Amino acid sequence: MAMSGSTAAVNAESSGANNVPDAEDRPTARVVLASGDDQDADDRDDDETGDAVPDGDDEDDEDILENYPDETTELDLWDMRITSLAPLRLQRFADHLTRLVLRKNLIKELDPEIFQALSKLEHLDLYDNKIKHVGDALSNLTSLEHLDLSFNVLREIPETLSRLTALKIVFFVQNRISHITGFQGLGETLTSLELGANRIRRIEGLDALVNLKELWLGKNKITRIENLDNLKQLTILSLQSNRITKIENLEKLENLEQLLLSHNGIERLEGLGHNMKLKMLDVGSNFIPAIENVSHLTSLEDLWLGGNKIPDLQTLEPQLRHISTLQTIYLEGNSCQKTEGTSYMRKIRLAVPQLTQIDATYL
């Protein structure tokens, strides 16, 4: 079961959404060279202009892939201080390359001539580079299913994204994006969208994504839950670390299984009347004064309420005892923990005996 915390960052680290043959069944280049000296986060994140380049040997003057056959289907080029793709002659792999990983390099620009030739790509990972603009570079990648542009310096979602009509999973974590745009043509295919740790103030531009199952918007500047009615297939909604004060406008999300709202300014537990399939509800670190309006959530497995303003345990039994699926509850950091003292754990167990975990303690 998912947990609260740096969900956006954790989610961005995941890859491999595509179903590909086993390694022995395909030609693969897995290039592993000694990485450059470690740099601190500030060096890699770069200043506002994105012009700083660490000192060191320039490994881009040679074709490090020269010994790999044109039939290679996968290239994994991690943390190799690559600044330019031209010397790699990637176009020669165009007829077979389906997976290209360029994580943790120093790439600033995507050359359209290179990427438009790679029309068979299904998985493209550009996580942790210095890319400011995508332009038309990816517009020909109509087979692309997985795209990761996290930890770059993008200020907007590429306009050409809507042309990538096979796209299923997209990551834009930790950029400088302020508006949600560009998803009009992806409604049939897109199932997971990660926009955590950006500068987004409003949920918008998602109406076309009728098959979306996961939406990750944590660590932005969003003030209201809105404009989600068309996302009826959504099972995971993450809005942690925003500026939301009220749980609302979730009536149409009847398939929702995980709702992550920790570290906001929510003042009441409410607005979940139609979300009967919820398995995990995380509203930790808010301003909630009471456990209420959750007795109907009979599929609930995890309830995270730590760090709120709950003064006592009186409503535990009427709200939760009958929910046989409930396994975990977090209440630490509320005033009830101090008020109950040494009886805190015992009273929770008596009120909700089916629990297998209370706070960090397994029973």
C-alpha positions as CSV (number, residue, x, y, z in Angstrom):
1,M,0.0,0.0,0.0
2,A,1.3,3.4,-0.9
3,M,2.4,5.8,1.9
4,S,2.7,9.5,2.4
5,G,5.9,11.4,2.1
6,S,7.9,12.3,-1.0
7,T,5.6,10.3,-3.2
8,A,6.4,12.4,-6.2
9,A,10.1,11.8,-6.0
10,V,9.6,8.1,-5.3
11,N,7.3,7.7,-8.2
12,A,9.6,9.5,-10.6
13,E,12.4,7.0,-9.8
14,S,10.3,4.1,-11.1
15,S,10.7,3.1,-14.7
16,G,10.2,0.1,-17.0
17,A,6.5,0.4,-17.7
18,N,6.8,-1.4,-21.0
19,N,6.6,-5.1,-21.5
20,V,9.8,-6.1,-23.3
21,P,11.4,-9.5,-24.0
22,D,13.9,-11.0,-21.7
23,A,17.5,-9.8,-22.0
24,E,18.7,-13.0,-23.7
25,D,16.1,-12.6,-26.5
26,R,17.1,-9.2,-27.7
27,P,20.3,-7.3,-28.7
28,T,21.0,-4.8,-26.0
29,A,23.7,-2.2,-25.2
30,R,24.0,-1.5,-21.6
31,V,26.8,1.0,-21.4
32,V,28.4,1.5,-18.0
33,L,31.3,3.9,-17.7
34,A,32.9,5.4,-14.7
35,S,30.8,8.4,-13.7
36,G,32.3,11.8,-13.1
37,D,33.0,13.1,-9.6
38,D,29.9,13.3,-7.5
39,Q,28.3,16.8,-7.5
40,D,26.0,18.2,-4.9
41,A,22.4,18.9,-5.7
42,D,22.9,22.6,-6.3
43,D,25.5,21.9,-9.0
44,R,23.2,19.4,-10.8
45,D,20.1,21.5,-10.4
46,D,22.1,24.4,-11.9
47,D,21.4,28.1,-11.7
48,E,18.5,29.9,-13.4
49,T,20.3,30.0,-16.7
50,G,21.3,26.4,-16.7
51,D,24.8,27.2,-18.1
52,A,27.1,25.7,-15.5
53,V,29.0,22.6,-16.6
54,P,31.2,20.7,-14.1
55,D,34.9,20.5,-14.8
56,G,36.2,17.2,-16.2
57,D,37.1,15.3,-19.3
58,D,34.8,15.7,-22.3
59,E,33.5,12.2,-23.0
60,D,31.4,13.5,-25.9
61,D,34.3,13.6,-28.3
62,E,34.1,9.9,-29.1
63,D,31.5,7.4,-30.1
64,I,31.2,5.3,-27.0
65,L,28.7,3.0,-28.8
66,E,30.9,2.2,-31.8
67,N,31.2,-1.4,-30.9
68,Y,27.5,-2.0,-30.6
69,P,25.5,-3.4,-33.5
70,D,22.9,-1.4,-35.4
71,E,20.4,-4.0,-34.3
72,T,20.6,-2.9,-30.6
73,T,17.2,-2.5,-29.1
74,E,18.1,-0.9,-25.7
75,L,20.6,1.7,-24.6
76,D,21.1,2.6,-21.0
77,L,23.5,5.6,-20.6
78,W,23.4,6.6,-16.9
79,D,25.5,9.3,-15.3
80,M,28.1,9.7,-17.9
81,R,28.3,13.5,-18.2
82,I,27.0,13.5,-21.7
83,T,26.3,17.1,-23.0
84,S,25.7,16.3,-26.7
85,L,24.1,13.3,-28.3
86,A,25.6,13.9,-31.8
87,P,28.8,11.9,-31.2
88,L,26.8,8.8,-30.3
89,R,25.3,8.5,-33.8
90,L,22.0,7.2,-32.4
91,Q,20.3,7.4,-35.8
92,R,22.1,4.2,-36.8
93,F,20.0,2.3,-34.3
94,A,16.7,3.8,-35.6
95,D,15.3,0.6,-37.1
96,H,15.5,-1.4,-33.9
97,L,15.9,0.9,-30.8
98,T,12.9,0.8,-28.5
99,R,14.4,1.9,-25.2
100,L,16.7,4.8,-24.6
101,V,17.8,5.8,-21.1
102,L,19.9,9.0,-20.6
103,R,19.5,9.6,-16.9
104,K,21.7,11.9,-14.9
105,N,23.6,13.5,-17.7
106,L,24.2,17.2,-18.7
107,I,22.0,17.3,-21.8
108,K,20.6,20.8,-22.4
109,E,19.0,20.4,-25.9
110,L,17.2,17.7,-27.8
111,D,18.3,17.6,-31.5
112,P,15.2,17.1,-33.6
113,E,17.3,15.4,-36.4
114,I,18.3,12.7,-33.9
115,F,15.0,12.0,-32.2
116,Q,12.8,12.2,-35.3
117,A,14.8,9.3,-36.7
118,L,14.1,7.2,-33.6
119,S,10.5,6.6,-34.5
120,K,10.4,3.1,-32.9
121,L,11.2,4.3,-29.4
122,E,8.7,3.1,-26.8
123,H,10.6,4.2,-23.7
124,L,12.6,7.5,-23.3
125,D,14.1,8.4,-20.0
126,L,15.8,11.9,-19.7
127,Y,15.5,12.2,-15.9
128,D,17.9,14.6,-14.3
129,N,19.5,16.6,-17.1
130,K,19.4,20.3,-17.9
131,I,16.7,20.5,-20.6
132,K,14.9,23.8,-20.9
133,H,12.9,23.2,-24.1
134,V,11.8,20.2,-26.0
135,G,10.4,21.9,-29.1
136,D,9.5,19.6,-32.0
137,A,12.2,17.1,-31.1
138,L,9.8,14.3,-29.9
139,S,7.0,14.9,-32.3
140,N,7.7,11.9,-34.5
141,L,7.8,9.4,-31.6
142,T,4.3,8.0,-32.2
143,S,5.2,4.6,-30.6
144,L,6.4,6.2,-27.4
145,E,4.6,4.8,-24.3
146,H,6.8,5.9,-21.4
147,L,8.4,9.4,-21.2
148,D,10.4,10.7,-18.2
149,L,11.5,14.4,-18.2
150,S,11.7,14.8,-14.5
151,F,14.4,16.9,-12.8
152,N,15.0,19.2,-15.7
153,V,14.3,23.0,-16.0
154,L,11.2,22.9,-18.2
155,R,8.8,25.9,-17.7
156,E,6.0,24.4,-19.7
157,I,4.7,21.0,-20.9
158,P,5.8,20.5,-24.5
159,E,3.1,21.5,-27.0
160,T,3.9,18.5,-29.2
161,L,3.1,16.1,-26.4
162,S,-0.4,15.6,-27.8
163,R,1.1,14.1,-31.0
164,L,2.5,11.1,-29.0
165,T,-0.7,9.2,-29.3
166,A,0.7,5.9,-27.8
167,L,1.8,7.6,-24.6
168,K,0.8,5.7,-21.4
169,I,3.0,7.1,-18.6
170,V,4.5,10.6,-18.3
171,F,6.8,12.0,-15.6
172,F,7.5,15.8,-15.3
173,V,8.6,15.8,-11.6
174,Q,10.7,18.7,-10.3
175,N,10.6,21.1,-13.2
176,R,9.3,24.7,-13.2
177,I,6.0,24.1,-14.8
178,S,3.2,26.5,-13.8
179,H,0.2,25.4,-16.0
180,I,-1.2,22.0,-17.0
181,T,-1.6,22.0,-20.8
182,G,-1.0,19.9,-23.8
183,F,-2.9,16.7,-23.0
184,Q,-5.8,17.0,-25.5
185,G,-4.7,14.2,-27.8
186,L,-3.8,11.6,-25.1
187,G,-7.2,10.6,-23.7
188,E,-7.3,7.1,-25.2
189,T,-3.9,6.0,-23.9
190,L,-2.5,8.0,-20.9
191,T,-3.0,6.1,-17.6
192,S,-0.4,7.8,-15.3
193,L,0.6,11.4,-15.1
194,E,3.2,12.7,-12.6
195,L,3.6,16.5,-12.2
196,G,4.8,16.7,-8.6
197,A,7.2,19.3,-7.3
198,N,6.4,22.0,-9.9
199,R,4.8,25.5,-9.6
200,I,1.2,24.6,-10.5
201,R,-1.5,26.6,-8.8
202,R,-4.6,25.2,-10.4
203,I,-5.9,21.8,-11.5
204,E,-6.9,22.3,-15.1
205,G,-6.4,20.9,-18.6
206,L,-7.2,17.3,-17.8
207,D,-10.7,16.9,-19.2
208,A,-9.5,14.7,-22.2
209,L,-7.8,12.1,-19.9
210,V,-10.8,9.9,-19.5
211,N,-8.6,6.7,-19.0
212,L,-6.2,8.2,-16.5
213,K,-5.7,6.0,-13.4
214,E,-3.0,7.8,-11.5
215,L,-2.6,11.6,-11.0
216,W,0.3,12.8,-8.9
217,L,0.3,16.5,-8.2
218,G,2.1,16.7,-4.8
219,K,4.4,19.5,-3.8
220,N,2.8,22.3,-5.9
221,K,0.8,25.4,-4.9
222,I,-2.7,24.1,-5.6
223,T,-5.4,25.7,-3.4
224,R,-8.5,23.8,-4.5
225,I,-9.6,20.3,-5.6
226,E,-11.4,21.0,-8.9
227,N,-11.9,20.0,-12.6
228,L,-11.6,16.3,-12.0
229,D,-15.1,15.2,-13.0
230,N,-14.0,13.6,-16.3
231,L,-11.4,11.4,-14.7
232,K,-13.8,8.6,-13.7
233,Q,-11.2,5.8,-14.0
234,L,-8.9,7.5,-11.5
235,T,-7.7,5.1,-8.7
236,I,-4.9,7.2,-7.2
237,L,-5.0,11.0,-6.5
238,S,-2.0,12.5,-4.8
239,L,-2.2,16.2,-3.7
240,Q,0.2,16.2,-0.8
241,S,2.1,19.3,0.2
242,N,-0.2,21.8,-1.4
243,R,-2.4,24.6,-0.1
244,I,-5.8,22.9,0.0
245,T,-8.2,23.7,2.8
246,K,-11.2,21.6,1.9
247,I,-11.9,18.1,0.6
248,E,-14.4,18.7,-2.2
249,N,-15.4,17.9,-5.8
250,L,-14.6,14.2,-5.6
251,E,-18.2,13.0,-6.3
252,K,-17.4,11.7,-9.8
253,L,-14.3,9.7,-8.7
254,E,-16.1,6.6,-7.6
255,N,-13.2,4.3,-8.5
256,L,-10.8,6.2,-6.3
257,E,-8.7,3.8,-4.1
258,Q,-6.0,6.0,-2.8
259,L,-6.4,9.7,-1.8
260,L,-3.2,11.4,-0.5
261,L,-3.8,14.8,1.0
262,S,-1.2,15.1,3.7
263,H,0.6,18.4,4.5
264,N,-2.2,20.8,3.4
265,G,-4.5,23.1,5.4
266,I,-7.6,20.8,5.5
267,E,-9.9,21.8,8.4
268,R,-12.4,18.9,8.3
269,L,-12.8,15.3,7.3
270,E,-15.6,15.5,4.8
271,G,-16.5,15.3,1.1
272,L,-16.0,11.5,0.6
273,G,-19.6,10.4,0.3
274,H,-19.2,8.9,-3.1
275,N,-15.7,7.4,-2.8
276,M,-16.8,4.0,-1.4
277,K,-13.8,2.1,-3.0
278,L,-11.2,4.0,-1.0
279,K,-8.5,1.7,0.5
280,M,-6.1,4.3,1.6
281,L,-6.8,7.8,3.0
282,D,-3.9,10.0,4.0
283,V,-4.8,13.3,5.6
284,G,-1.9,13.5,8.0
285,S,-0.4,16.9,9.0
286,N,-3.5,19.0,8.5
287,F,-5.9,20.8,10.9
288,I,-8.5,18.2,11.3
289,P,-10.2,18.3,14.7
290,A,-12.3,15.1,14.7
291,I,-12.6,11.6,13.2
292,E,-15.9,11.8,11.3
293,N,-17.6,11.1,8.0
294,V,-15.6,8.0,7.2
295,S,-17.9,5.2,8.6
296,H,-19.2,4.4,5.1
297,L,-15.7,3.7,3.7
298,T,-16.0,-0.1,4.2
299,S,-13.1,-1.0,2.0
300,L,-10.6,1.2,3.9
301,E,-7.3,-0.5,4.8
302,D,-5.1,2.4,5.8
303,L,-6.1,5.6,7.5
304,W,-3.4,8.2,8.2
305,L,-4.5,11.0,10.6
306,G,-1.2,11.8,12.3
307,G,-0.3,15.4,13.0
308,N,-3.8,16.9,13.2
309,K,-5.8,18.4,16.0
310,I,-7.8,15.4,17.3
311,P,-8.3,15.8,21.1
312,D,-9.6,12.3,22.0
313,L,-10.5,8.8,20.9
314,Q,-14.2,8.9,21.4
315,T,-15.3,8.6,17.8
316,L,-12.9,5.7,16.9
317,E,-15.3,2.9,17.7
318,P,-18.5,4.3,16.0
319,Q,-16.5,5.4,12.9
320,L,-14.1,2.5,12.4
321,R,-14.9,-0.6,14.4
322,H,-17.2,-2.2,11.8
323,I,-14.7,-1.7,8.9
324,S,-13.3,-5.2,8.8
325,T,-10.7,-4.4,6.2
326,L,-9.0,-1.7,8.2
327,Q,-5.4,-2.7,9.1
328,T,-3.4,0.5,9.8
329,I,-4.1,3.7,11.6
330,Y,-1.8,6.6,12.3
331,L,-2.8,9.0,15.1
332,E,0.5,10.1,16.5
333,G,1.1,13.8,16.7
334,N,-2.4,14.6,17.8
335,S,-3.3,15.9,21.3
336,C,-5.1,12.6,22.0
337,Q,-1.8,10.8,22.1
338,K,-0.6,13.0,25.0
339,T,-4.0,13.1,26.7
340,E,-4.3,9.3,26.8
341,G,-0.7,8.8,27.9
342,T,0.2,5.2,28.5
343,S,-3.4,4.2,27.7
344,Y,-3.2,5.5,24.1
345,M,-2.3,2.3,22.4
346,R,-4.5,0.1,24.5
347,K,-7.6,2.2,23.9
348,I,-7.1,2.3,20.2
349,R,-6.8,-1.5,20.1
350,L,-10.0,-1.9,22.2
351,A,-11.9,0.4,19.9
352,V,-10.7,-1.0,16.6
353,P,-9.6,-4.6,17.4
354,Q,-9.0,-5.6,13.8
355,L,-6.0,-3.3,13.4
356,T,-2.6,-4.9,12.7
357,Q,-0.6,-1.6,12.9
358,I,-1.0,1.5,15.1
359,D,1.4,4.3,14.1
360,A,4.8,2.6,13.5
361,T,4.0,-0.3,15.8
362,Y,3.0,-3.7,14.3
363,L,0.6,-5.6,16.6
